[in-house]
Amino acid sequence: MPTTYTLVAPCFFGTEHTLSFEVKRLGAQNVRVTDGRVAFDGDASLIAAANLNLRTAERVLILLKTFPATTFDELFDGVNSIPWEDLIPADAQFPVKGSSLSSQLSSVPACQSIVKKAVVKRLQAGHKTSILPETGALYKIRFSLRKNVAEIMLDTSGDGLHKRGYRKNATLAPIKETLAAAIADLGFVRRDSVVQDPFCGSGTMVIEAAQKAMNIAPGLRRRFAAEQFDFVPASLWAEERQKALAAVRPDAAFEGFGSDIDPAAVALATANAKLAGVGERCHFEVRDVKDFTPQPQAIVLTNPPYGERLGDAAEAAALARTLGQVWNAAPTVGLYAITADADFEAHFGKKAAKRRKIYNGMIPCQLYMYFERPAKKA
């Protein structure tokens, strides 16, 4: 009988339901949605599948234990009770990272030290050795203290899942790939969609839409920490990679168009699209937003420059105004703009059909959704 793991996938606040649909599509069991994360159950093959296929998750963690911890002794005992010797080899590297919020154990460095000590003691006893050289594979341990409840987790991803392997450099204020993927989902990008972005930067929004439309698994071009874990066999990774490759839809009719006033950004976007395997479907050009030509059938996905992000609030308002004038004169089937500008609708010149609060990192933003074409004047 395969071992069942409880997995936790953190995500941007506001994108939880998008992630939950992704997780369910992978066949996960007992899916639970809470603020900023989705928890679910599955076997070792799901660890591989989740890392390879989830577009909107930040990482995939194995939840090993949850317990109350108001003292260092409680924290030590809880961590020490986990059978680490079944998970971590005697020569493994096992750094500890964590966080504490609204808890009596508020010192993160002190908690890190206690967690590390508890793991060391358990591994020494379990492997019957006094020496743990930490020269082997990397097993990152994470802890979270929230309102005096500790969660102890093992990180299966390594680098965050937003690191797809195609974006070698970024423009001044890039949007994370995971957030762009969520916006593509909320914008109902399909295999035959046309997507435009008049503020394309390094191309992330258009590239993520293209990968979604063509069903290219976001993790195909990178490696994951759990590929070195003894309890996730290499054969499972090979099998899940083959499944992901077989699911790619090269016949999708998707086309993406991005433009930006910065020639360096456009060159970077073009290079990134090629690295992402969607270079033939994504077209980028140097163009000012005032010269943007919306295509009637297009979905516009964009992250307009805004004051908190790039410095000048007045300039950001002017750009939003110009975008609104251009789009309202020639509306498309939908426009989805994420911005921290609370007055975006006023600047854009039209009230959004829907809004959704989403955090871009630590910045509270709104996704303004325009998806009903106004009636033509007689």
Order of alpha helices (4+ residues) and beta strands (2+ residues): beta-alpha-beta-beta-alpha-beta-alpha-beta-alpha-beta-beta-alpha-beta-alpha-alpha-beta-alpha-beta-beta-alpha-alpha-beta-alpha-beta-beta
